[in-house]
Amino acid sequence: MARKLRITQTKSASGHPKDQALTVRALGIRKMQHTVEHNDTPQIRGMVFKVRHLVKVEELN
């Protein structure tokens, strides 16, 4: 079974570069404290790395 990541936005993307705000949006996060789950893929990891200061990530088994 594929591993999953639980991603929660902890800080606002406003005031940060537009590409970071768009990355948060592309992850499916719509508002503060919103949580989404994604499969653990290199593409998702790259997106999370780009906005790592705005989100909290947990690995699920």
N, C-alpha and C positions, 0 to 999 in steps of 0.2 A: 504494500500500500504506500502511496506517495505521502511524503511528509507535507505538512501544512504550516503556514505562517499566519498568525493572528496579528494584524496591524491596526493600531489605534492612534489617531491623531491627538497629540498632546499640546502642540503649540500652533498658533495661527500662521497661515502661509502669507497673509497680507504683510506687506513691508519687506518681503523677500523677492528675489528675482522671479519674473513671470514663469519661467520654465519650471521652477520648483513648485509653484502653485498648480501648474498644469500637470505635473507629475503626481501630486497628491490626488488631483481629480481623476487622473487615469487609473490610479489604484482603486478607485471606486469610493473614496472617502468624500463625503458630502458636507460634513460639518464637524465641529470640535467634538471630541470624545466618541466619534463614530468608529466602530470597529468592523473590519472586513477580514475574511479569510481567503487566502490564495494558496495554490500549490507552490511548493518550494522549487522554483525554477531559476535559472541564471538571469532571465529577463526581469523577474520580480525582484530578485536580490539586488540587481543593478538599480532599479527604481527606488528601492528602499535605501540603498546606500546614498543616493543623491539627496534624499530628504531625511536622512537619519537624525538630524537635529529637530525635526518636527514630529516624529512618530515614535511609538514604542512598539517593539516587535517581540513576539513570543513564538517559540517553536512548539508545535503540537505533534503528538505521536499518533 
